[in-house]
Amino acid sequence: MKRSDTAHTDAIDCDAGAIVTKGITKRYGSFTALENVDMIVPRGTIFGLLGPNGAGKTTMIKVLTALIPADAGSACVSGHDVRREPKLVRADIGWVAAEVILDDDLSAMENLWLQAKLQNLSDWKNRALDLLRYFELYDRRNSRVSQFSTGMRKKLEIALALLHQPRVIFMDEPTIGLDPGTRRMLWQLITGINREYGVTILLTSHYIEEADALCSNLAIIDHGRIVATGTPSELKSRVKADIVEIALNYEPDMPTFAHMDGVQEAARTENGMRLKVASSESVLPRILSCLNIDGVLKINVDKPSLETVFIDLTGKRLSDDEGRMDMRKFYATLRMTRR
Amino acid sequence: MRNATLNQFYGLLAREIKKTYRNPWIIAITVVQPFMWLAFFGSSFSSAPKSFLEGFFHTYSYVAFLLPGVLSTSMLTVGMFGSMSTIQDKRFGYMKRILLTPTDKATIFVAKSMGSTTRGMVQLPVMATAAALFGVSFPLNPVLWLGWIAALFFLGLGFSSLFMALTVASTDWQTPGVISNFITMPLMFSSTALFPQANFPAWMRAISAVNPVTFSATFGRTIVLGGSIDWTLLAYLALFAAMMLFIGSVMATKWLKVE
């Protein structure tokens, strides 16, 4: 297979990582979905792209898989220039969707057969059977997918993504809508295939704990821009503070809190305020003493974590209402695909 | 690369065929519909005097006249299924799964068109059996039958490609139905599928003269009623299929999207 180590655009070094982007920009009319995104995903890692709905995660995956062209910038996936060599990119990537996309009218083996045909694999059967064994689907290989549970369908989808031995797998919110047990099972599978098959995984997620558990490297994306990158511990070390969020039913006197000893930052939120404090244990009594306790609806304290990093960088939580809306969309799609 | 395209084409075509024939409703309708055509429409001239039938249809059996026309009309509508299958794949995300492999959009287009054509071809043996039960006798020359199969295949492929081309950018479930209504009725009634063109007005005769359904119906009648084959008509139908396939492939390459 030919690698594009000479035919690069805009002096991008395709060998710098499994995925390399430089200045990627994508606009839909006047809306900028991605703005000047530079990113390097090291080979063999699980790389998390973390951001709320509409942040640009899915657009980024579409650009990287050559489904849509970027308006500006360059990208390489597995050593191939996405714009110039889309077929080579697609031959070397796998994909796992949020919604579980399989052909329900076909059996597990037939789904794998079709994937083998589309990827032009001649010797696929043994690998397909190995994958079915690995994912504990071997006994159900001839059953129609419509009879599978959501967890089994997810496993089969990952098996499809691995069949042609890709070097990069894109997982677009792979655990959204799954129950905690299935989600943890998938986490184990994702780390397992990363270790066992040495494949690079780009994973987008809403879930902080998922990124923390799985990813060795992270990029936080908001409004189409990468706002931070690093390992989870590097990112956590950036925010050496606790975040105190207080929901109130009255207008707080912000200067009082902003100038309070131990408070690093104070910001008004939709229904109260958010304070960045050195130590919540020592500052919280002082904060409470300045509040009208009858008007306090809720207090939330976050110790340094990826969630506090995200709040610090974007001013909002990752696990917000948008995530729940996506769940409804997910279930609606699942019902449709199952007919 | 050619081998890859053939593999991808075969995989997608096999998927279309498997999906179609695993649906018991499709099988039932495929079998029942031809009987209904011949029973209800074919019987509409059953009490007509023989002299009228001979003068107007050039045969004593209206069913024998109707059969090639109904088969041609069936092939006219099969393209709708290819369009619906494409829209379903887009809406359920499966098109994204296909397009995230090295498969060309033109290959997807051709496989979908061939899939719906194949679905339509099943009607030939079913309908011929039904017609035989209604008393129609057929020539036994296999060349004539192969020619008829080829003609219907070309007609189906041409119209499947036309349908797909017109709906390639759509994700709306209703589009294939609207397009079908828009295309089917004028093409069916301006052809000789149901009636000879002797009494058509001049403008309708002009449309009928270039209508592929007319060519297919006439081709079938030369076989059923005359026991002979008209290779010129077959060549015209092959040209029609090739043109539609080419135009549709170009349009699919340009406009077929994942959603």
Chai-1 contact restraints between the chains, C-beta under 6 A:
chainA,res_idxA,chainB,res_idxB,connection_type,confidence,min_distance_angstrom,max_distance_angstrom,comment,restraint_id
A,T65,B,L100,contact,1.0,0.0,6.0,A-B,restraint_1
A,L67,B,V258,contact,1.0,0.0,6.0,A-B,restraint_2
A,K87,B,P102,contact,1.0,0.0,6.0,A-B,restraint_3
A,R90,B,L100,contact,1.0,0.0,6.0,A-B,restraint_4
A,R90,B,T101,contact,1.0,0.0,6.0,A-B,restraint_5
A,R90,B,P102,contact,1.0,0.0,6.0,A-B,restraint_6
A,A91,B,P102,contact,1.0,0.0,6.0,A-B,restraint_7
A,W95,B,L100,contact,1.0,0.0,6.0,A-B,restraint_8
A,E99,B,G93,contact,1.0,0.0,6.0,A-B,restraint_9
A,I101,B,G93,contact,1.0,0.0,6.0,A-B,restraint_10
A,I101,B,Y94,contact,1.0,0.0,6.0,A-B,restraint_11
A,I101,B,R97,contact,1.0,0.0,6.0,A-B,restraint_12
A,D105,B,K19,contact,1.0,0.0,6.0,A-B,restraint_13
A,D105,B,R22,contact,1.0,0.0,6.0,A-B,restraint_14
A,L114,B,G11,contact,1.0,0.0,6.0,A-B,restraint_15
A,L114,B,R15,contact,1.0,0.0,6.0,A-B,restraint_16
A,K117,B,N7,contact,1.0,0.0,6.0,A-B,restraint_17
A,K117,B,G11,contact,1.0,0.0,6.0,A-B,restraint_18
A,L118,B,Q8,contact,1.0,0.0,6.0,A-B,restraint_19
A,L118,B,G11,contact,1.0,0.0,6.0,A-B,restraint_20
A,L118,B,T101,contact,1.0,0.0,6.0,A-B,restraint_21
A,L118,B,T103,contact,1.0,0.0,6.0,A-B,restraint_22
A,Q119,B,T101,contact,1.0,0.0,6.0,A-B,restraint_23
A,N120,B,A4,contact,1.0,0.0,6.0,A-B,restraint_24
A,N120,B,N7,contact,1.0,0.0,6.0,A-B,restraint_25
A,T337,B,F92,contact,1.0,0.0,6.0,A-B,restraint_26
